[in-house]
Amino acid sequence: MIQFQVFQMTCSGCARSVTNAVKSIDPQAKVEIDIPGGTVMIDGVAGEQELFTVIREAGYEACVAH
């Protein structure tokens, strides 16, 4: 499971955009989003760098949360 802190994610539309981006490279991924906390938890087969890239390409700044 990989957790990202995603910035500028403020609504359900944002959450849907991030989820769709993740699922575009890992269709079976389980994606849990906490909009108020700005976190995205992803359980799937895609690697951290791939996920980071698609989240950024969806228009959101992100970093790995520890």
N, C-alpha and C positions, 0 to 999 in steps of 0.2 A: 504494500500500500504506500502510495506517495501522496504527500500533502503539500499543496501550494498555498501561498498567500497571494491572492489576486486583488489588484487594486482597481478602482473605478467600477467595481461590480456592485450595482446599486438596486437592481430590480429583478423580477422573474425573467424578463426578456434577456438580461445580461446572463443570468444563470443558464437559460436555454441556449444561448450562443456558445457559452463555454462547454456545456454538455455536448452540443452538436459537433463542436470542434474536436473534442476528445473522441467521440464515437466515430468520427470520420476516419480515424487511423486505428481505432480499437473498438469495433462495434459491440463487443461483448463486455466492455468495461463497466464496472459499477462506479457511478459518479455520485458523490454526496456533496452538496453545496450548502454552506452556511453564509447567506447573504450578509447579515449584520456583522458577522465575524470576518467576512472576506476570505473564507477558506474553502478550498476544494480538495476533497479526498478522492483519490482515484485508485481503484483496485482492478488491475488489468495486466495485459502483457506488454503494452508499449513502454518504452524506456523513458526515463526522466527527461532527457534532452528532447526527445520527440514530442513529449507532452508539453514541455515548456515552449517549444517552437510553435505548435498549433494554437496554444493559448495566446501567444503574442500575435500570431497571424490573425486571430479573431479580434484583435484590437485591445487587448488587456495586458498591462504590465503585471508580471508575476515573479515570485521567487519561491524557492523551496523552503517550506516551513519546517523547523526542527523542534 
